[in-house]
């Protein structure tokens, strides 16, 4: 997971950005997660690698902005993919309302086309992560995050 979400993503971004910077145009869409805004008890490595994706994408976006290149980090909530089964997350309530991969991909594509820095596929979740969670005590955030990932 660390290899894919951090090393491979960084390498591919670097590889493709050089041509975009040279041409003075381009768009990058990196797939992160709403998990990137929280510490993640019970899924610590996943949450941490997604935090890397979000942070890396924002920093690189600033670095290449002068070349008419944008970088978007798509931060969806739960998505109905094979990840749920692979990560042994069946029975975790938050995944009961997982969005379709198609709807999430469309959200990301539209955000990338607009040159948006961070994209959430659920406005309420984005509002909560940007405007409420940062003001809560860290211990409460940890407890909420853990409770979200516990099985029913």
N, CA, C and O atoms as a GROMACS GRO file, in nm:
protein
  608
    1UNK      N    1   0.082  -0.119   0.000
    1UNK     CA    2   0.000   0.000   0.000
    1UNK      C    3   0.087   0.126   0.000
    1UNK      O    4   0.057   0.223  -0.070
    2UNK      N    5   0.193   0.126   0.077
    2UNK     CA    6   0.283   0.241   0.079
    2UNK      C    7   0.352   0.257  -0.056
    2UNK      O    8   0.368   0.369  -0.105
    3UNK      N    9   0.392   0.147  -0.115
    3UNK     CA   10   0.457   0.151  -0.248
    3UNK      C   11   0.363   0.213  -0.351
    3UNK      O   12   0.403   0.301  -0.427
    4UNK      N   13   0.239   0.167  -0.354
    4UNK     CA   14   0.143   0.216  -0.452
    4UNK      C   15   0.102   0.361  -0.427
    4UNK      O   16   0.111   0.445  -0.516
    5UNK      N   17   0.058   0.390  -0.305
    5UNK     CA   18   0.000   0.520  -0.276
    5UNK      C   19   0.102   0.633  -0.260
    5UNK      O   20   0.067   0.750  -0.271
    6UNK      N   21   0.227   0.598  -0.235
    6UNK     CA   22   0.327   0.703  -0.216
    6UNK      C   23   0.436   0.699  -0.324
    6UNK      O   24   0.452   0.796  -0.398
    7UNK      N   25   0.509   0.591  -0.332
    7UNK     CA   26   0.624   0.583  -0.424
    7UNK      C   27   0.578   0.583  -0.570
    7UNK      O   28   0.626   0.664  -0.650
    8UNK      N   29   0.487   0.494  -0.605
    8UNK     CA   30   0.441   0.485  -0.744
    8UNK      C   31   0.371   0.613  -0.786
    8UNK      O   32   0.396   0.665  -0.895
    9UNK      N   33   0.283   0.666  -0.702
    9UNK     CA   34   0.212   0.790  -0.734
    9UNK      C   35   0.311   0.904  -0.756
    9UNK      O   36   0.296   0.981  -0.850
   10UNK      N   37   0.411   0.915  -0.670
   10UNK     CA   38   0.512   1.021  -0.685
   10UNK      C   39   0.591   1.004  -0.814
   10UNK      O   40   0.615   1.101  -0.886
   11UNK      N   41   0.631   0.882  -0.842
   11UNK     CA   42   0.709   0.855  -0.964
   11UNK      C   43   0.630   0.886  -1.090
   11UNK      O   44   0.681   0.950  -1.182
   12UNK      N   45   0.506   0.841  -1.096
   12UNK     CA   46   0.423   0.867  -1.214
   12UNK      C   47   0.393   1.015  -1.230
   12UNK      O   48   0.395   1.068  -1.341
   13UNK      N   49   0.365   1.081  -1.119
   13UNK     CA   50   0.338   1.226  -1.125
   13UNK      C   51   0.461   1.298  -1.180
   13UNK      O   52   0.449   1.382  -1.269
   14UNK      N   53   0.577   1.267  -1.128
   14UNK     CA   54   0.701   1.330  -1.175
   14UNK      C   55   0.723   1.301  -1.325
   14UNK      O   56   0.757   1.391  -1.402
   15UNK      N   57   0.702   1.178  -1.364
   15UNK     CA   58   0.724   1.138  -1.504
   15UNK      C   59   0.635   1.219  -1.598
   15UNK      O   60   0.683   1.273  -1.698
   16UNK      N   61   0.507   1.227  -1.567
   16UNK     CA   62   0.414   1.294  -1.658
   16UNK      C   63   0.417   1.445  -1.645
   16UNK      O   64   0.389   1.516  -1.742
   17UNK      N   65   0.450   1.497  -1.529
   17UNK     CA   66   0.453   1.642  -1.511
   17UNK      C   67   0.560   1.709  -1.595
   17UNK      O   68   0.540   1.822  -1.641
   18UNK      N   69   0.672   1.643  -1.615
   18UNK     CA   70   0.780   1.708  -1.690
   18UNK      C   71   0.734   1.748  -1.830
   18UNK      O   72   0.766   1.858  -1.875
   19UNK      N   73   0.661   1.664  -1.897
   19UNK     CA   74   0.609   1.698  -2.030
   19UNK      C   75   0.504   1.807  -2.024
   19UNK      O   76   0.498   1.894  -2.111
   20UNK      N   77   0.421   1.804  -1.922
   20UNK     CA   78   0.318   1.907  -1.907
   20UNK      C   79   0.380   2.043  -1.883
   20UNK      O   80   0.339   2.144  -1.941
   21UNK      N   81   0.480   2.047  -1.797
   21UNK     CA   82   0.550   2.172  -1.768
   21UNK      C   83   0.618   2.225  -1.894
   21UNK      O   84   0.614   2.344  -1.923
   22UNK      N   85   0.678   2.135  -1.968
   22UNK     CA   86   0.746   2.175  -2.093
   22UNK      C   87   0.646   2.233  -2.193
   22UNK      O   88   0.675   2.333  -2.260
   23UNK      N   89   0.528   2.171  -2.204
   23UNK     CA   90   0.423   2.218  -2.296
   23UNK      C   91   0.345   2.338  -2.241
   23UNK      O   92   0.272   2.405  -2.313
   24UNK      N   93   0.363   2.364  -2.112
   24UNK     CA   94   0.293   2.470  -2.040
   24UNK      C   95   0.141   2.448  -2.040
   24UNK      O   96   0.062   2.542  -2.056
   25UNK      N   97   0.103   2.324  -2.021
   25UNK     CA   98  -0.040   2.291  -2.002
   25UNK      C   99  -0.051   2.145  -1.961
   25UNK      O  100   0.029   2.060  -1.999
   26UNK      N  101  -0.153   2.118  -1.882
   26UNK     CA  102  -0.178   1.981  -1.840
   26UNK      C  103  -0.259   1.974  -1.712
   26UNK      O  104  -0.275   2.073  -1.640
   27UNK      N  105  -0.308   1.855  -1.685
   27UNK     CA  106  -0.391   1.831  -1.567
   27UNK      C  107  -0.357   1.694  -1.510
   27UNK      O  108  -0.341   1.596  -1.584
   28UNK      N  109  -0.346   1.688  -1.379
   28UNK     CA  110  -0.319   1.563  -1.309
   28UNK      C  111  -0.434   1.540  -1.212
   28UNK      O  112  -0.478   1.632  -1.144
   29UNK      N  113  -0.481   1.417  -1.205
   29UNK     CA  114  -0.583   1.377  -1.108
   29UNK      C  115  -0.526   1.264  -1.023
   29UNK      O  116  -0.503   1.154  -1.074
   30UNK      N  117  -0.504   1.291  -0.896
   30UNK     CA  118  -0.458   1.188  -0.803
   30UNK      C  119  -0.574   1.144  -0.715
   30UNK      O  120  -0.654   1.226  -0.670
   31UNK      N  121  -0.582   1.014  -0.692
   31UNK     CA  122  -0.692   0.960  -0.613
   31UNK      C  123  -0.649   0.947  -0.467
   31UNK      O  124  -0.562   0.866  -0.433
   32UNK      N  125  -0.712   1.028  -0.384
   32UNK     CA  126  -0.686   1.022  -0.242
   32UNK      C  127  -0.812   0.969  -0.173
   32UNK      O  128  -0.873   0.874  -0.222
   33UNK      N  129  -0.849   1.027  -0.062
   33UNK     CA  130  -0.963   0.979   0.014
   33UNK      C  131  -0.998   1.080   0.122
   33UNK      O  132  -0.914   1.160   0.163
   34UNK      N  133  -1.122   1.077   0.167
   34UNK     CA  134  -1.158   1.158   0.283
   34UNK      C  135  -1.077   1.111   0.404
   34UNK      O  136  -1.058   1.186   0.500
   35UNK      N  137  -1.030   0.988   0.400
   35UNK     CA  138  -0.946   0.934   0.508
   35UNK      C  139  -0.818   1.016   0.524
   35UNK      O  140  -0.756   1.012   0.631
   36UNK      N  141  -0.779   1.088   0.421
   36UNK     CA  142  -0.653   1.164   0.427
   36UNK      C  143  -0.660   1.280   0.525
   36UNK      O  144  -0.556   1.339   0.558
   37UNK      N  145  -0.778   1.314   0.572
   37UNK     CA  146  -0.794   1.426   0.664
   37UNK      C  147  -0.800   1.383   0.810
   37UNK      O  148  -0.817   1.466   0.900
   38UNK      N  149  -0.787   1.252   0.834
   38UNK     CA  150  -0.803   1.200   0.970
   38UNK      C  151  -0.693   1.100   1.004
   38UNK      O  152  -0.634   1.040   0.914
   39UNK      N  153  -0.667   1.082   1.132
   39UNK     CA  154  -0.588   0.965   1.172
   39UNK      C  155  -0.681   0.845   1.162
   39UNK      O  156  -0.802   0.860   1.179
   40UNK      N  157  -0.629   0.728   1.134
   40UNK     CA  158  -0.717   0.615   1.106
   40UNK      C  159  -0.696   0.489   1.187
   40UNK      O  160  -0.643   0.391   1.136
   41UNK      N  161  -0.737   0.489   1.314
   41UNK     CA  162  -0.729   0.365   1.389
   41UNK      C  163  -0.800   0.251   1.314
   41UNK      O  164  -0.907   0.272   1.258
   42UNK      N  165  -0.741   0.136   1.313
   42UNK     CA  166  -0.788   0.014   1.247
   42UNK      C  167  -0.756   0.011   1.097
   42UNK      O  168  -0.771  -0.092   1.033
   43UNK      N  169  -0.712   0.122   1.042
   43UNK     CA  170  -0.668   0.132   0.902
   43UNK      C  171  -0.557   0.236   0.893
   43UNK      O  172  -0.554   0.317   0.800
   44UNK      N  173  -0.464   0.233   0.988
   44UNK     CA  174  -0.364   0.339   1.004
   44UNK      C  175  -0.280   0.363   0.879
   44UNK      O  176  -0.258   0.478   0.840
   45UNK      N  177  -0.232   0.257   0.817
   45UNK     CA  178  -0.144   0.274   0.700
   45UNK      C  179  -0.223   0.332   0.583
   45UNK      O  180  -0.173   0.421   0.513
   46UNK      N  181  -0.343   0.284   0.560
   46UNK     CA  182  -0.426   0.338   0.451
   46UNK      C  183  -0.449   0.488   0.470
   46UNK      O  184  -0.424   0.566   0.379
   47UNK      N  185  -0.495   0.527   0.587
   47UNK     CA  186  -0.521   0.668   0.613
   47UNK      C  187  -0.394   0.751   0.595
   47UNK      O  188  -0.398   0.859   0.536
   48UNK      N  189  -0.283   0.702   0.647
   48UNK     CA  190  -0.156   0.776   0.638
   48UNK      C  191  -0.110   0.791   0.493
   48UNK      O  192  -0.062   0.898   0.455
   49UNK      N  193  -0.123   0.685   0.413
   49UNK     CA  194  -0.079   0.697   0.273
   49UNK      C  195  -0.169   0.791   0.195
   49UNK      O  196  -0.123   0.860   0.105
   50UNK      N  197  -0.295   0.795   0.229
   50UNK     CA  198  -0.385   0.888   0.161
   50UNK      C  199  -0.359   1.032   0.205
   50UNK      O  200  -0.378   1.125   0.127
   51UNK      N  201  -0.315   1.051   0.330
   51UNK     CA  202  -0.273   1.184   0.374
   51UNK      C  203  -0.155   1.231   0.290
   51UNK      O  204  -0.145   1.349   0.254
   52UNK      N  205  -0.065   1.139   0.260
   52UNK     CA  206   0.048   1.170   0.173
   52UNK      C  207  -0.001   1.217   0.036
   52UNK      O  208   0.045   1.318  -0.016
   53UNK      N  209  -0.096   1.143  -0.022
   53UNK     CA  210  -0.146   1.177  -0.155
   53UNK      C  211  -0.205   1.318  -0.157
   53UNK      O  212  -0.177   1.396  -0.248
   54UNK      N  213  -0.285   1.350  -0.057
   54UNK     CA  214  -0.348   1.482  -0.052
   54UNK      C  215  -0.244   1.592  -0.033
   54UNK      O  216  -0.248   1.694  -0.102
   55UNK      N  217  -0.153   1.573   0.059
   55UNK     CA  218  -0.049   1.673   0.085
   55UNK      C  219   0.043   1.690  -0.036
   55UNK      O  220   0.072   1.802  -0.077
   56UNK      N  221   0.090   1.580  -0.091
   56UNK     CA  222   0.178   1.582  -0.208
   56UNK      C  223   0.111   1.653  -0.325
   56UNK      O  224   0.172   1.737  -0.391
   57UNK      N  225  -0.015   1.620  -0.350
   57UNK     CA  226  -0.088   1.680  -0.463
   57UNK      C  227  -0.099   1.831  -0.448
   57UNK      O  228  -0.081   1.904  -0.545
   58UNK      N  229  -0.129   1.877  -0.328
   58UNK     CA  230  -0.142   2.022  -0.306
   58UNK      C  231  -0.008   2.093  -0.326
   58UNK      O  232  -0.001   2.199  -0.388
   59UNK      N  233   0.098   2.034  -0.272
   59UNK     CA  234   0.230   2.095  -0.284
   59UNK      C  235   0.274   2.102  -0.430
   59UNK      O  236   0.323   2.206  -0.476
   60UNK      N  237   0.256   1.993  -0.503
   60UNK     CA  238   0.296   1.991  -0.644
   60UNK      C  239   0.209   2.087  -0.725
   60UNK      O  240   0.258   2.151  -0.818
   61UNK      N  241   0.082   2.098  -0.690
   61UNK     CA  242  -0.007   2.192  -0.760
   61UNK      C  243   0.048   2.333  -0.752
   61UNK      O  244   0.046   2.407  -0.851
   62UNK      N  245   0.096   2.370  -0.636
   62UNK     CA  246   0.154   2.504  -0.619
   62UNK      C  247   0.282   2.518  -0.699
   62UNK      O  248   0.308   2.624  -0.758
   63UNK      N  249   0.364   2.413  -0.703
   63UNK     CA  250   0.491   2.418  -0.776
   63UNK      C  251   0.472   2.436  -0.927
   63UNK      O  252   0.555   2.500  -0.991
   64UNK      N  253   0.366   2.379  -0.983
   64UNK     CA  254   0.349   2.381  -1.129
   64UNK      C  255   0.244   2.480  -1.177
   64UNK      O  256   0.218   2.489  -1.297
   65UNK      N  257   0.183   2.553  -1.086
   65UNK     CA  258   0.075   2.646  -1.123
   65UNK      C  259   0.121   2.748  -1.227
   65UNK      O  260   0.045   2.783  -1.317
   66UNK      N  261   0.244   2.796  -1.215
   66UNK     CA  262   0.294   2.898  -1.308
   66UNK      C  263   0.310   2.844  -1.450
   66UNK      O  264   0.330   2.923  -1.543
   67UNK      N  265   0.302   2.713  -1.469
   67UNK     CA  266   0.316   2.652  -1.601
   67UNK      C  267   0.182   2.612  -1.661
   67UNK      O  268   0.176   2.537  -1.759
   68UNK      N  269   0.072   2.664  -1.602
   68UNK     CA  270  -0.062   2.631  -1.650
   68UNK      C  271  -0.093   2.482  -1.636
   68UNK      O  272  -0.164   2.424  -1.718
   69UNK      N  273  -0.039   2.420  -1.532
   69UNK     CA  274  -0.064   2.279  -1.501
   69UNK      C  275  -0.137   2.275  -1.368
   69UNK      O  276  -0.098   2.343  -1.273
   70UNK      N  277  -0.242   2.194  -1.361
   70UNK     CA  278  -0.316   2.180  -1.236
   70UNK      C  279  -0.303   2.038  -1.183
   70UNK      O  280  -0.285   1.943  -1.259
   71UNK      N  281  -0.314   2.026  -1.052
   71UNK     CA  282  -0.314   1.896  -0.987
   71UNK      C  283  -0.435   1.894  -0.895
   71UNK      O  284  -0.454   1.983  -0.812
   72UNK      N  285  -0.517   1.791  -0.910
   72UNK     CA  286  -0.638   1.774  -0.830
   72UNK      C  287  -0.625   1.648  -0.747
   72UNK      O  288  -0.585   1.543  -0.798
   73UNK      N  289  -0.659   1.658  -0.620
   73UNK     CA  290  -0.668   1.540  -0.534
   73UNK      C  291  -0.816   1.510  -0.513
   73UNK      O  292  -0.889   1.588  -0.453
   74UNK      N  293  -0.859   1.396  -0.564
   74UNK     CA  294  -0.996   1.351  -0.544
   74UNK      C  295  -1.002   1.279  -0.410
   74UNK      O  296  -0.930   1.182  -0.387
   75UNK      N  297  -1.089   1.327  -0.322
   75UNK     CA  298  -1.101   1.271  -0.187
   75UNK      C  299  -1.242   1.220  -0.164
   75UNK      O  300  -1.322   1.284  -0.096
   76UNK      N  301  -1.273   1.104  -0.222
   76UNK     CA  302  -1.408   1.052  -0.205
   76UNK      C  303  -1.427   0.987  -0.069
   76UNK      O  304  -1.332   0.949   0.000
   77UNK      N  305  -1.554   0.977  -0.032
   77UNK     CA  306  -1.590   0.896   0.083
   77UNK      C  307  -1.591   0.751   0.038
   77UNK      O  308  -1.525   0.716  -0.061
   78UNK      N  309  -1.663   0.666   0.108
   78UNK     CA  310  -1.666   0.523   0.073
   78UNK      C  311  -1.714   0.498  -0.071
   78UNK      O  312  -1.812   0.556  -0.116
   79UNK      N  313  -1.642   0.410  -0.140
   79UNK     CA  314  -1.674   0.374  -0.278
   79UNK      C  315  -1.694   0.223  -0.285
   79UNK      O  316  -1.616   0.148  -0.226
   80UNK      N  317  -1.797   0.180  -0.355
   80UNK     CA  318  -1.831   0.038  -0.367
   80UNK      C  319  -1.735  -0.031  -0.465
   80UNK      O  320  -1.766  -0.045  -0.584
   81UNK      N  321  -1.620  -0.073  -0.414
   81UNK     CA  322  -1.521  -0.143  -0.496
   81UNK      C  323  -1.478  -0.270  -0.425
   81UNK      O  324  -1.529  -0.302  -0.318
   82UNK      N  325  -1.384  -0.342  -0.484
   82UNK     CA  326  -1.328  -0.461  -0.422
   82UNK      C  327  -1.244  -0.431  -0.300
   82UNK      O  328  -1.206  -0.523  -0.227
   83UNK      N  329  -1.214  -0.304  -0.276
   83UNK     CA  330  -1.135  -0.265  -0.159
   83UNK      C  331  -1.205  -0.307  -0.030
   83UNK      O  332  -1.139  -0.346   0.066
   84UNK      N  333  -1.337  -0.298  -0.027
   84UNK     CA  334  -1.412  -0.330   0.094
   84UNK      C  335  -1.384  -0.475   0.135
   84UNK      O  336  -1.356  -0.502   0.252
   85UNK      N  337  -1.392  -0.565   0.040
   85UNK     CA  338  -1.365  -0.706   0.069
   85UNK      C  339  -1.216  -0.730   0.096
   85UNK      O  340  -1.181  -0.801   0.190
   86UNK      N  341  -1.130  -0.673   0.014
   86UNK     CA  342  -0.986  -0.694   0.028
   86UNK      C  343  -0.933  -0.645   0.162
   86UNK      O  344  -0.840  -0.703   0.218
   87UNK      N  345  -0.992  -0.538   0.213
   87UNK     CA  346  -0.948  -0.481   0.341
   87UNK      C  347  -1.027  -0.536   0.459
   87UNK      O  348  -1.013  -0.489   0.572
   88UNK      N  349  -1.112  -0.637   0.432
   88UNK     CA  350  -1.192  -0.700   0.537
   88UNK      C  351  -1.281  -0.596   0.608
   88UNK      O  352  -1.286  -0.590   0.731
   89UNK      N  353  -1.350  -0.517   0.528
   89UNK     CA  354  -1.434  -0.411   0.584
   89UNK      C  355  -1.583  -0.439   0.573
   89UNK      O  356  -1.665  -0.350   0.598
   90UNK      N  357  -1.620  -0.562   0.535
   90UNK     CA  358  -1.761  -0.596   0.533
   90UNK      C  359  -1.814  -0.582   0.675
   90UNK      O  360  -1.748  -0.623   0.770
   91UNK      N  361  -1.933  -0.525   0.688
   91UNK     CA  362  -1.990  -0.506   0.821
   91UNK      C  363  -1.955  -0.372   0.883
   91UNK      O  364  -2.004  -0.340   0.992
   92UNK      N  365  -1.872  -0.292   0.817
   92UNK     CA  366  -1.844  -0.157   0.864
   92UNK      C  367  -1.954  -0.067   0.806
   92UNK      O  368  -1.967  -0.052   0.685
   93UNK      N  369  -2.031  -0.009   0.896
   93UNK     CA  370  -2.153   0.061   0.857
   93UNK      C  371  -2.132   0.170   0.751
   93UNK      O  372  -2.218   0.188   0.664
   94UNK      N  373  -2.023   0.242   0.757
   94UNK     CA  374  -2.000   0.352   0.664
   94UNK      C  375  -2.000   0.303   0.518
   94UNK      O  376  -2.030   0.381   0.427
   95UNK      N  377  -1.967   0.177   0.496
   95UNK     CA  378  -1.962   0.124   0.359
   95UNK      C  379  -2.099   0.080   0.308
   95UNK      O  380  -2.113   0.045   0.191
   96UNK      N  381  -2.200   0.083   0.395
   96UNK     CA  382  -2.336   0.050   0.352
   96UNK      C  383  -2.389   0.153   0.252
   96UNK      O  384  -2.476   0.121   0.170
   97UNK      N  385  -2.337   0.274   0.258
   97UNK     CA  386  -2.383   0.382   0.170
   97UNK      C  387  -2.274   0.423   0.071
   97UNK      O  388  -2.268   0.538   0.028
   98UNK      N  389  -2.190   0.329   0.036
   98UNK     CA  390  -2.079   0.356  -0.056
   98UNK      C  391  -2.134   0.400  -0.192
   98UNK      O  392  -2.233   0.347  -0.241
   99UNK      N  393  -2.066   0.498  -0.251
   99UNK     CA  394  -2.105   0.550  -0.382
   99UNK      C  395  -2.049   0.460  -0.493
   99UNK      O  396  -1.956   0.383  -0.471
  100UNK      N  397  -2.107   0.471  -0.610
  100UNK     CA  398  -2.060   0.390  -0.722
  100UNK      C  399  -1.927   0.444  -0.774
  100UNK      O  400  -1.902   0.564  -0.769
  101UNK      N  401  -1.842   0.355  -0.823
  101UNK     CA  402  -1.716   0.401  -0.881
  101UNK      C  403  -1.738   0.500  -0.996
  101UNK      O  404  -1.660   0.594  -1.012
  102UNK      N  405  -1.842   0.480  -1.074
  102UNK     CA  406  -1.870   0.567  -1.188
  102UNK      C  407  -1.901   0.710  -1.141
  102UNK      O  408  -1.853   0.806  -1.200
  103UNK      N  409  -1.982   0.722  -1.036
  103UNK     CA  410  -2.018   0.857  -0.988
  103UNK      C  411  -1.896   0.928  -0.929
  103UNK      O  412  -1.881   1.049  -0.944
  104UNK      N  413  -1.810   0.853  -0.862
  104UNK     CA  414  -1.689   0.911  -0.804
  104UNK      C  415  -1.591   0.953  -0.915
  104UNK      O  416  -1.531   1.060  -0.909
  105UNK      N  417  -1.577   0.867  -1.015
  105UNK     CA  418  -1.488   0.899  -1.127
  105UNK      C  419  -1.535   1.025  -1.200
  105UNK      O  420  -1.454   1.110  -1.237
  106UNK      N  421  -1.664   1.038  -1.221
  106UNK     CA  422  -1.719   1.156  -1.288
  106UNK      C  423  -1.693   1.282  -1.205
  106UNK      O  424  -1.657   1.386  -1.260
  107UNK      N  425  -1.711   1.272  -1.076
  107UNK     CA  426  -1.682   1.385  -0.986
  107UNK      C  427  -1.536   1.426  -1.000
  107UNK      O  428  -1.506   1.545  -1.013
  108UNK      N  429  -1.446   1.330  -0.998
  108UNK     CA  430  -1.304   1.358  -1.010
  108UNK      C  431  -1.268   1.420  -1.143
  108UNK      O  432  -1.190   1.515  -1.150
  109UNK      N  433  -1.326   1.366  -1.249
  109UNK     CA  434  -1.298   1.417  -1.384
  109UNK      C  435  -1.343   1.563  -1.397
  109UNK      O  436  -1.269   1.647  -1.448
  110UNK      N  437  -1.463   1.591  -1.350
  110UNK     CA  438  -1.515   1.728  -1.360
  110UNK      C  439  -1.429   1.825  -1.277
  110UNK      O  440  -1.401   1.936  -1.321
  111UNK      N  441  -1.389   1.781  -1.159
  111UNK     CA  442  -1.304   1.866  -1.074
  111UNK      C  443  -1.169   1.891  -1.140
  111UNK      O  444  -1.118   2.003  -1.137
  112UNK      N  445  -1.112   1.788  -1.200
  112UNK     CA  446  -0.984   1.802  -1.270
  112UNK      C  447  -0.999   1.900  -1.387
  112UNK      O  448  -0.913   1.987  -1.406
  113UNK      N  449  -1.105   1.887  -1.463
  113UNK     CA  450  -1.128   1.977  -1.576
  113UNK      C  451  -1.138   2.122  -1.531
  113UNK      O  452  -1.097   2.213  -1.603
  114UNK      N  453  -1.194   2.145  -1.411
  114UNK     CA  454  -1.206   2.281  -1.358
  114UNK      C  455  -1.075   2.329  -1.294
  114UNK      O  456  -1.061   2.447  -1.262
  115UNK      N  457  -0.980   2.238  -1.276
  115UNK     CA  458  -0.855   2.274  -1.211
  115UNK      C  459  -0.868   2.287  -1.060
  115UNK      O  460  -0.790   2.356  -0.995
  116UNK      N  461  -0.968   2.221  -1.006
  116UNK     CA  462  -0.995   2.226  -0.862
  116UNK      C  463  -0.882   2.157  -0.786
  116UNK      O  464  -0.833   2.053  -0.830
  117UNK      N  465  -0.841   2.212  -0.674
  117UNK     CA  466  -0.731   2.156  -0.596
  117UNK      C  467  -0.771   2.029  -0.522
  117UNK      O  468  -0.704   1.927  -0.533
  118UNK      N  469  -0.880   2.034  -0.447
  118UNK     CA  470  -0.931   1.920  -0.371
  118UNK      C  471  -1.076   1.899  -0.412
  118UNK      O  472  -1.152   1.995  -0.423
  119UNK      N  473  -1.114   1.775  -0.436
  119UNK     CA  474  -1.252   1.746  -0.475
  119UNK      C  475  -1.311   1.641  -0.383
  119UNK      O  476  -1.250   1.537  -0.357
  120UNK      N  477  -1.430   1.669  -0.333
  120UNK     CA  478  -1.507   1.574  -0.253
  120UNK      C  479  -1.630   1.535  -0.333
  120UNK      O  480  -1.692   1.620  -0.397
  121UNK      N  481  -1.665   1.409  -0.331
  121UNK     CA  482  -1.785   1.367  -0.403
  121UNK      C  483  -1.910   1.385  -0.317
  121UNK      O  484  -2.022   1.370  -0.366
  122UNK      N  485  -1.891   1.416  -0.190
  122UNK     CA  486  -2.003   1.440  -0.100
  122UNK      C  487  -1.979   1.574  -0.031
  122UNK      O  488  -1.886   1.587   0.050
  123UNK      N  489  -2.061   1.673  -0.062
  123UNK     CA  490  -2.041   1.808  -0.010
  123UNK      C  491  -2.045   1.812   0.142
  123UNK      O  492  -1.964   1.882   0.204
  124UNK      N  493  -2.136   1.740   0.203
  124UNK     CA  494  -2.148   1.741   0.349
  124UNK      C  495  -2.021   1.686   0.414
  124UNK      O  496  -1.975   1.739   0.515
  125UNK      N  497  -1.966   1.582   0.357
  125UNK     CA  498  -1.843   1.523   0.410
  125UNK      C  499  -1.727   1.620   0.395
  125UNK      O  500  -1.646   1.635   0.487
  126UNK      N  501  -1.717   1.685   0.282
  126UNK     CA  502  -1.613   1.785   0.260
  126UNK      C  503  -1.625   1.901   0.359
  126UNK      O  504  -1.525   1.948   0.413
  127UNK      N  505  -1.748   1.947   0.382
  127UNK     CA  506  -1.770   2.055   0.478
  127UNK      C  507  -1.726   2.013   0.617
  127UNK      O  508  -1.658   2.087   0.688
  128UNK      N  509  -1.765   1.892   0.657
  128UNK     CA  510  -1.730   1.843   0.790
  128UNK      C  511  -1.577   1.834   0.807
  128UNK      O  512  -1.523   1.876   0.909
  129UNK      N  513  -1.509   1.778   0.707
  129UNK     CA  514  -1.364   1.758   0.717
  129UNK      C  515  -1.286   1.890   0.712
  129UNK      O  516  -1.180   1.902   0.774
  130UNK      N  517  -1.337   1.987   0.638
  130UNK     CA  518  -1.267   2.115   0.626
  130UNK      C  519  -1.302   2.215   0.735
  130UNK      O  520  -1.217   2.295   0.775
  131UNK      N  521  -1.425   2.212   0.785
  131UNK     CA  522  -1.471   2.319   0.871
  131UNK      C  523  -1.512   2.277   1.013
  131UNK      O  524  -1.530   2.363   1.099
  132UNK      N  525  -1.527   2.149   1.038
  132UNK     CA  526  -1.566   2.106   1.172
  132UNK      C  527  -1.455   2.026   1.239
  132UNK      O  528  -1.413   2.060   1.350
  133UNK      N  529  -1.408   1.922   1.173
  133UNK     CA  530  -1.305   1.834   1.231
  133UNK      C  531  -1.181   1.910   1.278
  133UNK      O  532  -1.129   1.878   1.385
  134UNK      N  533  -1.130   2.008   1.202
  134UNK     CA  534  -1.008   2.077   1.248
  134UNK      C  535  -1.022   2.147   1.383
  134UNK      O  536  -0.922   2.175   1.448
  135UNK      N  537  -1.145   2.176   1.425
  135UNK     CA  538  -1.166   2.247   1.551
  135UNK      C  539  -1.197   2.154   1.668
  135UNK      O  540  -1.211   2.200   1.781
  136UNK      N  541  -1.207   2.026   1.642
  136UNK     CA  542  -1.234   1.929   1.749
  136UNK      C  543  -1.104   1.885   1.814
  136UNK      O  544  -1.000   1.880   1.749
  137UNK      N  545  -1.108   1.852   1.943
  137UNK     CA  546  -0.989   1.796   2.009
  137UNK      C  547  -0.947   1.666   1.940
  137UNK      O  548  -1.032   1.586   1.901
  138UNK      N  549  -0.816   1.644   1.926
  138UNK     CA  550  -0.764   1.527   1.855
  138UNK      C  551  -0.814   1.395   1.914
  138UNK      O  552  -0.841   1.301   1.840
  139UNK      N  553  -0.826   1.386   2.045
  139UNK     CA  554  -0.873   1.260   2.106
  139UNK      C  555  -1.015   1.228   2.063
  139UNK      O  556  -1.050   1.112   2.045
  140UNK      N  557  -1.097   1.330   2.048
  140UNK     CA  558  -1.235   1.308   2.001
  140UNK      C  559  -1.234   1.264   1.855
  140UNK      O  560  -1.308   1.174   1.816
  141UNK      N  561  -1.150   1.328   1.774
  141UNK     CA  562  -1.138   1.290   1.632
  141UNK      C  563  -1.095   1.144   1.622
  141UNK      O  564  -1.149   1.069   1.540
  142UNK      N  565  -0.998   1.104   1.703
  142UNK     CA  566  -0.952   0.964   1.702
  142UNK      C  567  -1.064   0.868   1.738
  142UNK      O  568  -1.079   0.764   1.674
  143UNK      N  569  -1.142   0.901   1.838
  143UNK     CA  570  -1.252   0.813   1.880
  143UNK      C  571  -1.358   0.804   1.772
  143UNK      O  572  -1.410   0.695   1.744
  144UNK      N  573  -1.392   0.917   1.710
  144UNK     CA  574  -1.491   0.917   1.601
  144UNK      C  575  -1.439   0.835   1.483
  144UNK      O  576  -1.512   0.754   1.426
  145UNK      N  577  -1.313   0.857   1.448
  145UNK     CA  578  -1.253   0.785   1.336
  145UNK      C  579  -1.253   0.634   1.362
  145UNK      O  580  -1.288   0.556   1.273
  146UNK      N  581  -1.216   0.594   1.482
  146UNK     CA  582  -1.216   0.452   1.515
  146UNK      C  583  -1.358   0.396   1.509
  146UNK      O  584  -1.379   0.289   1.451
  147UNK      N  585  -1.454   0.465   1.568
  147UNK     CA  586  -1.592   0.419   1.570
  147UNK      C  587  -1.645   0.400   1.428
  147UNK      O  588  -1.721   0.307   1.402
  148UNK      N  589  -1.605   0.487   1.339
  148UNK     CA  590  -1.648   0.478   1.198
  148UNK      C  591  -1.600   0.349   1.133
  148UNK      O  592  -1.668   0.294   1.047
  149UNK      N  593  -1.482   0.301   1.173
  149UNK     CA  594  -1.423   0.183   1.109
  149UNK      C  595  -1.453   0.051   1.182
  149UNK      O  596  -1.412  -0.055   1.136
  150UNK      N  597  -1.523   0.058   1.294
  150UNK     CA  598  -1.555  -0.066   1.366
  150UNK      C  599  -1.672  -0.137   1.300
  150UNK      O  600  -1.762  -0.074   1.244
  151UNK      N  601  -1.669  -0.269   1.308
  151UNK     CA  602  -1.777  -0.349   1.250
  151UNK      C  603  -1.898  -0.347   1.340
  151UNK      O  604  -1.888  -0.329   1.462
  152UNK      N  605  -2.015  -0.366   1.277
  152UNK     CA  606  -2.143  -0.364   1.351
  152UNK      C  607  -2.149  -0.479   1.448
  152UNK      O  608  -2.248  -0.495   1.519
   0.00000   0.00000   0.00000
